[in-house]
Amino acid sequence: MAEYSELSVLIVDPNPGMRGSLHNMLNQASITRIEYAVSSGTAIRQLSKKPYDIVLCEYDLGNGSGENNGQDGQQLLEDLRHHKLIAQWTIFIMLTSEGVYSKVIGAVELAPTDYVLKPFTVDALLQRIRKAVERRDVFWPVYQQLAAGSIRKAITSCKEGEDKHPRYANDYARLRAELLVSIDDLVEAEFVYQTILLTRPTAWAHLGMARCQFGLQKFVEAQRTLVQLLEEHPKFMAAYDLLARTHEALGQQESAKKVLEDAVGISPNIVRRLRHLGEVALETGDVGVAEKAFKQVVAKAKYSEFRDPEDHVRLVKTLVKKGDANQASGVIRDMERSLRSNANTEACRAIAAGLVQEMTGNLAGAATELTTAVHAIENARGLSTGLKIGLVHSCLSVKLDQQASNVMLNLMNDTESGVTMDDAVQVFEKAGRHDLAEGMGEQIKMQVSELLADAAAMRGQGDLRAAVDTLNAGLRKAPANMSLLPAAASAILKQLDDLGWEVPLAEQCAYLLERMRKIDPAHPSLEALQAQYFHTQRKYGIATSA
């Protein structure tokens, strides 16, 4: 097994005896590039600095003396996956002697490469490693293309791999479908999953199909697929999460809460699911379930390197709704004490304190705290859109109209927020502030006019690509704006006509024209733009269908 001598391994285990035993086992496979982490915190810091080929992780990390000794291997893997600290090709093997079923199912659902129950022999461990390395070697060309950002090439390689490596044909098809989903080619991904299901009706393919249906907004179909999947595979945890989101999309909040409660009952250790349950429960008015869920989130995330002060805000919001000011204040104190080094703590503390002050009737104190929060979010990084919209509502409730408008404008202009111009207006409309909604509408019109003028100037100067980029930036803020849509389609057609046919750009143009047709089929520019699209296709010899 000398070919394994170049593999690098990180052993994550608080027990020095077990680390030594694993080291000796690996040496028998000529693996000598071995490093150690005694806790989740040290593992995260090491993985942040360099990649490893293999991670051997003890499930129970609670026996170490490190500062993060309260986090287990499952929670570590959840953090590593979510924050993309390990590559898709990293071999992650969970080691555990724990017989508690809920923990085992939790580890499995987070998709480690494998898991090994202790005690195990040298041969058993090396056999698992050998199998994982062989599979990784087969997929290595695809992984290299992904590392280079060539997703389309990787998709093509997966298709070729299905024929070249029949043993891994389903694995290649699965990866191809997942990559198609990652670039939002949901129609093609759905077709791939359908093809897989014709020959092998696996649970993951049904889940993939449901994800495509959900992404294509075929929510009833997705719901039907997921219900059937869970009837046949009641322990397939990811299906519960998607089914809950599907219920939410259909306005069935109580059903979403029930699904998440069932999932937590089976696998109680996934922090993001508990957080989702708390959010849905709070929305449905079930303060008891929300409080329990958010308390578990705060407790389970206590030892994570990525501990988030927003979880404390969610718990405070729940306790305020419950009317428990004392307990809410205790949560704020815990946030200040344990998260003082986090850049987002001051903003979260001020938002939470504002909620408590308003609850106790101290509106002046609430206004002071919320004003502090508005200023603090300018220096914060990575705060969620939901938290900021909640701040907008809090500001409105204590008559901080200008601060509410400023926060919403910043959200609207942040391309990462996902808040469109229409969303911004609706927030004020739903709050009963039609005056602020109108003011926001006027500012939006000004911004759209400026974008159109800038794009027209760029187009007039012959910088067609810059004009298209400018209009696309506008569409991300206002995807249904009937001034931007035809302008963007026209600019794209001009670029295609003058600079050559580009398939992704042409597909975008077709999408914009179809969107215009759905919003306003009688729009005066639609027919001419459609004719221009067909003319450009014919110019470059692109086959068309009637």
Buried (B, 14 or more C-beta within 10 A) or exposed (E): EEEBEEBBBBBBBBBEEBBEBBBEBBEEBEBBBBEBBBBBBBBBBBBEEEEBBBBBBBBBBBEBEBEBBBBBBBBBBBBBBEBEBBEBBBBBBBBBEBEEEBBBBBBBBBEBBBBBBEEBEBEEBBEBBBEBBEBBEBBEBBBBBBEEEBBBBBBBBBBEBBEEBEEBBBBBBBBBBBBBBEEEBBEBBBBBBBEBBEEEEBBBBBBBBBBBBBBBEBBEBBBBBBBEBBEEBEBBBBBBBBBBBBBBBBEBBBBBBBBBBBBBEBBBBBBEBBBBBBBBBBBBEBBEBBBBBBBBBBEBBBBBBEBBBBBBBBBBBBBBBBEBBEBBBEBBEBBBEBBEEBBBBBBBBBBBBBBBBBBBEBBEBBBBBBBBBBEBBEEBEEBEBEBBBBBBEBBBBBEBBEBBBBBBBBBBEEEEBEBBBBBBBBBBBEBEBEEBBEBBBEBBEEBBEEBBEBBBEBBEEEBBEBBBBBBBBBBEBBBBBBBBBBBBBBBBBBBBBEEEBEEEBBEBBBEBBEBBEEEBEEBEBBEEBBEBBEEBBEEEEEEEEE
